[in-house]
Amino acid sequence: MTNTFDTLWNFDWLTPHPTQDSDLLKQIGFIPGLKEFLMLRQVHALEHATVWVLCEMQQRNQLRGTTITPQLDNETLGGLSTEQGFYLYGQITRLDLQRAVGKALQRLQQGEWDLAVHPRCGTNLSVAMVLTAGLVISAHLLLPRGPIEQLIGLGLATSTAVQLAPDLGMSVQKYLTTSIPFNLKIVEIASTQDLARHPAYFVRVDWQDLQ
């Protein structure tokens, strides 16, 4: 029999399931912007997964026949998510991107949820900045006003933020800024430019409700 302690610490409700966002829309879909927010989270996850899959494809081609251990993150690739789809930057072909997006969506939906987060996501930088600012201000307010004490507090706050920010940023991605794209379907992939006129591909997606 499950005891009270086990029940309190049961986080199964955080496990992604296919109708989670569709159910949420049915319950509180009257909230303005909710659908756009949910869609942006799913697009964000698909963007990250597509970058991971493209890195795997590129390095598999480059290292074919060698014994070198691949480094999966290719820093020349990047993306920017919107509620209608995402921009993808880097030296890639439309065919490779088309394959990667399809594989990424399939793998996410089949349970490879770690693909939804990425260490170079802007979320991590935002979390690091907010955490650093919060710790620095807290140290300033709590410690004596002497210059030595304040310098020590600044150093401790900064080093603590450096240690905590990566894991905290990944958690924020996992539970807040991304969501498994169960509701997304790929509409088209087009060559385009972003708002800053940088060349890119735009992967347009659409929402499909699940029963």
RAZI-V413272 format. One record per residue. RES is the residue in three letters. SS is DSSP state (H for helix, E for strand, C for the rest). PSI is psi in degrees with one decimal (none if undefined). OMEGA is omega in degrees with one decimal (999 if undefined). Layout:
res=RES ss=SS psi=PSI omega=OMEGA
res=RES ss=SS psi=PSI omega=OMEGA
//
This chain:
res=MET ss=C psi=134.8 omega=-178.6
res=THR ss=C psi=128.6 omega=179.6
res=ASN ss=C psi=173.8 omega=-176.3
res=THR ss=H psi=-38.7 omega=-178.9
res=PHE ss=H psi=-45.1 omega=-180.0
res=ASP ss=H psi=-37.4 omega=-179.6
res=THR ss=H psi=-43.0 omega=-178.9
res=LEU ss=H psi=-32.6 omega=-175.9
res=TRP ss=C psi=23.0 omega=177.0
res=ASN ss=C psi=113.2 omega=-176.5
res=PHE ss=C psi=27.0 omega=179.4
res=ASP ss=H psi=-26.1 omega=-178.6
res=TRP ss=H psi=-16.4 omega=177.5
res=LEU ss=H psi=-11.5 omega=-179.2
res=THR ss=C psi=126.6 omega=-179.2
res=PRO ss=C psi=142.6 omega=172.5
res=HIS ss=C psi=153.6 omega=-166.9
res=PRO ss=C psi=-35.0 omega=-174.0
res=THR ss=C psi=15.1 omega=-173.3
res=GLN ss=H psi=-46.2 omega=-178.2
res=ASP ss=H psi=-34.7 omega=175.7
res=SER ss=H psi=-42.2 omega=178.3
res=ASP ss=H psi=-40.5 omega=-179.9
res=LEU ss=H psi=-40.3 omega=178.3
res=LEU ss=H psi=-36.9 omega=178.5
res=LYS ss=H psi=-33.1 omega=-175.7
res=GLN ss=H psi=-45.6 omega=-174.8
res=ILE ss=H psi=32.7 omega=-178.7
res=GLY ss=C psi=-10.1 omega=179.0
res=PHE ss=C psi=-13.7 omega=179.6
res=ILE ss=C psi=123.5 omega=-178.7
res=PRO ss=C psi=132.6 omega=175.9
res=GLY ss=C psi=-1.4 omega=-176.6
res=LEU ss=H psi=-45.9 omega=-178.5
res=LYS ss=H psi=-41.3 omega=178.9
res=GLU ss=H psi=-39.2 omega=178.2
res=PHE ss=H psi=-45.7 omega=179.3
res=LEU ss=H psi=-39.8 omega=-179.8
res=MET ss=H psi=-39.6 omega=178.7
res=LEU ss=H psi=-39.8 omega=178.8
res=ARG ss=H psi=-42.3 omega=-179.6
res=GLN ss=H psi=-40.7 omega=177.4
res=VAL ss=H psi=-40.4 omega=179.7
res=HIS ss=H psi=-43.3 omega=177.7
res=ALA ss=H psi=-41.9 omega=179.7
res=LEU ss=H psi=-36.8 omega=176.2
res=GLU ss=H psi=-49.1 omega=179.9
res=HIS ss=H psi=-46.1 omega=-178.2
res=ALA ss=H psi=-37.2 omega=178.7
res=THR ss=H psi=-41.2 omega=177.2
res=VAL ss=H psi=-43.3 omega=178.2
res=TRP ss=H psi=-45.9 omega=-177.4
res=VAL ss=H psi=-40.0 omega=176.7
res=LEU ss=H psi=-41.2 omega=177.6
res=CYS ss=H psi=-43.8 omega=178.4
res=GLU ss=H psi=-44.5 omega=-178.9
res=MET ss=H psi=-46.1 omega=-177.6
res=GLN ss=H psi=-45.0 omega=-176.8
res=GLN ss=H psi=-27.5 omega=174.0
res=ARG ss=H psi=-39.5 omega=177.9
res=ASN ss=H psi=-41.2 omega=-177.8
res=GLN ss=H psi=-34.8 omega=-172.8
res=LEU ss=C psi=7.9 omega=179.8
res=ARG ss=C psi=125.7 omega=179.3
res=GLY ss=C psi=0.4 omega=177.6
res=THR ss=C psi=172.9 omega=178.2
res=THR ss=C psi=15.0 omega=-179.2
res=ILE ss=C psi=137.0 omega=176.9
res=THR ss=C psi=124.4 omega=-176.5
res=PRO ss=C psi=146.6 omega=170.6
res=GLN ss=C psi=108.6 omega=-165.1
res=LEU ss=C psi=-29.9 omega=-175.4
res=ASP ss=C psi=116.2 omega=176.4
res=ASN ss=C psi=109.5 omega=-173.3
res=GLU ss=C psi=-5.8 omega=176.3
res=THR ss=C psi=-10.5 omega=178.9
res=LEU ss=C psi=141.7 omega=178.2
res=GLY ss=E psi=167.3 omega=-178.0
res=GLY ss=E psi=166.9 omega=177.2
res=LEU ss=E psi=122.0 omega=-174.4
res=SER ss=E psi=145.3 omega=169.9
res=THR ss=E psi=174.0 omega=179.9
res=GLU ss=C psi=-6.4 omega=178.5
res=GLN ss=C psi=-9.5 omega=-177.6
res=GLY ss=E psi=-164.3 omega=-179.0
res=PHE ss=E psi=150.1 omega=173.7
res=TYR ss=E psi=144.2 omega=178.1
res=LEU ss=E psi=125.2 omega=-177.1
res=TYR ss=E psi=149.6 omega=176.3
res=GLY ss=C psi=173.9 omega=180.0
res=GLN ss=C psi=89.0 omega=-179.0
res=ILE ss=C psi=161.7 omega=175.9
res=THR ss=C psi=158.2 omega=179.1
res=ARG ss=H psi=-38.5 omega=-178.7
res=LEU ss=H psi=-45.0 omega=178.0
res=ASP ss=H psi=-41.1 omega=179.8
res=LEU ss=H psi=-41.6 omega=178.8
res=GLN ss=H psi=-43.7 omega=178.1
res=ARG ss=H psi=-43.3 omega=-176.1
res=ALA ss=H psi=-41.4 omega=-179.3
res=VAL ss=H psi=-44.7 omega=179.2
res=GLY ss=H psi=-44.4 omega=179.1
res=LYS ss=H psi=-40.7 omega=-178.9
res=ALA ss=H psi=-46.0 omega=179.6
res=LEU ss=H psi=-43.5 omega=-179.7
res=GLN ss=H psi=-45.3 omega=-177.2
res=ARG ss=H psi=-37.7 omega=176.3
res=LEU ss=H psi=-46.9 omega=-177.9
res=GLN ss=H psi=-22.8 omega=179.5
res=GLN ss=C psi=3.0 omega=172.0
res=GLY ss=C psi=-1.0 omega=178.0
res=GLU ss=C psi=68.5 omega=-171.1
res=TRP ss=H psi=-18.8 omega=177.8
res=ASP ss=H psi=-21.5 omega=178.1
res=LEU ss=H psi=-15.1 omega=-176.5
res=ALA ss=H psi=-15.9 omega=-178.9
res=VAL ss=C psi=152.9 omega=-177.1
res=HIS ss=C psi=135.7 omega=-175.7
res=PRO ss=C psi=-20.3 omega=179.5
res=ARG ss=C psi=12.3 omega=179.3
res=CYS ss=C psi=144.8 omega=178.1
res=GLY ss=H psi=-22.0 omega=176.4
res=THR ss=H psi=-41.2 omega=-179.0
res=ASN ss=H psi=-41.2 omega=179.1
res=LEU ss=H psi=-42.5 omega=179.4
res=SER ss=H psi=-44.1 omega=178.7
res=VAL ss=H psi=-42.1 omega=-179.8
res=ALA ss=H psi=-42.0 omega=-179.6
res=MET ss=H psi=-45.9 omega=-179.7
res=VAL ss=H psi=-43.4 omega=-179.9
res=LEU ss=H psi=-45.2 omega=179.4
res=THR ss=H psi=-46.4 omega=-179.9
res=ALA ss=H psi=-43.0 omega=-179.9
res=GLY ss=H psi=-43.3 omega=-180.0
res=LEU ss=H psi=-38.3 omega=179.0
res=VAL ss=H psi=-45.1 omega=179.1
res=ILE ss=H psi=-41.1 omega=179.2
res=SER ss=H psi=-44.2 omega=179.0
res=ALA ss=H psi=-39.9 omega=179.5
res=HIS ss=H psi=-40.5 omega=-177.2
res=LEU ss=H psi=-32.6 omega=-173.0
res=LEU ss=H psi=-29.2 omega=-175.3
res=LEU ss=C psi=157.9 omega=175.9
res=PRO ss=C psi=155.2 omega=-174.0
res=ARG ss=C psi=-0.6 omega=179.5
res=GLY ss=C psi=148.4 omega=-176.8
res=PRO ss=H psi=-37.1 omega=179.9
res=ILE ss=H psi=-48.1 omega=-179.6
res=GLU ss=H psi=-40.2 omega=-179.1
res=GLN ss=H psi=-39.1 omega=177.4
res=LEU ss=H psi=-41.3 omega=177.4
res=ILE ss=H psi=-43.7 omega=178.5
res=GLY ss=H psi=-40.3 omega=177.9
res=LEU ss=H psi=-43.4 omega=179.4
res=GLY ss=H psi=-43.5 omega=179.0
res=LEU ss=H psi=-40.9 omega=-179.8
res=ALA ss=H psi=-43.8 omega=-178.6
res=THR ss=H psi=-45.7 omega=-178.9
res=SER ss=H psi=-36.2 omega=177.8
res=THR ss=H psi=-41.8 omega=178.6
res=ALA ss=H psi=-40.5 omega=179.3
res=VAL ss=H psi=-38.3 omega=-179.0
res=GLN ss=H psi=-38.2 omega=-173.2
res=LEU ss=H psi=-30.2 omega=-169.7
res=ALA ss=H psi=-44.9 omega=-177.3
res=PRO ss=H psi=-49.4 omega=-179.5
res=ASP ss=H psi=-38.9 omega=179.7
res=LEU ss=H psi=-39.9 omega=178.4
res=GLY ss=H psi=-41.5 omega=178.1
res=MET ss=H psi=-36.4 omega=178.2
res=SER ss=H psi=-39.6 omega=177.5
res=VAL ss=H psi=-41.4 omega=175.0
res=GLN ss=H psi=-49.2 omega=-172.8
res=LYS ss=H psi=-40.8 omega=-171.5
res=TYR ss=H psi=-10.4 omega=-175.4
res=LEU ss=H psi=-51.8 omega=-170.1
res=THR ss=H psi=-5.4 omega=174.8
res=THR ss=C psi=159.5 omega=175.9
res=SER ss=C psi=144.6 omega=-177.6
res=ILE ss=C psi=127.2 omega=-172.2
res=PRO ss=C psi=64.2 omega=177.4
res=PHE ss=C psi=-26.4 omega=-174.6
res=ASN ss=C psi=-1.0 omega=-173.5
res=LEU ss=E psi=143.6 omega=168.5
res=LYS ss=E psi=141.9 omega=-176.5
res=ILE ss=E psi=128.1 omega=-177.6
res=VAL ss=E psi=-52.3 omega=-178.8
res=GLU ss=E psi=163.1 omega=173.9
res=ILE ss=E psi=120.9 omega=-173.9
res=ALA ss=E psi=143.0 omega=171.2
res=SER ss=E psi=135.6 omega=-174.6
res=THR ss=E psi=-168.3 omega=171.9
res=GLN ss=E psi=146.9 omega=176.5
res=ASP ss=C psi=-172.8 omega=-177.0
res=LEU ss=C psi=-24.5 omega=177.5
res=ALA ss=C psi=9.7 omega=176.9
res=ARG ss=C psi=27.8 omega=172.8
res=HIS ss=C psi=134.3 omega=178.8
res=PRO ss=E psi=140.5 omega=-176.9
res=ALA ss=E psi=170.0 omega=165.3
res=TYR ss=E psi=145.4 omega=174.2
res=PHE ss=E psi=121.0 omega=178.0
res=VAL ss=E psi=105.4 omega=-178.4
res=ARG ss=E psi=135.5 omega=-179.0
res=VAL ss=E psi=167.6 omega=177.6
res=ASP ss=E psi=159.1 omega=-178.2
res=TRP ss=E psi=136.4 omega=173.8
res=GLN ss=C psi=126.2 omega=179.5
res=ASP ss=C psi=140.2 omega=178.0
res=LEU ss=C psi=140.6 omega=179.5
res=GLN ss=C psi=none omega=999
//
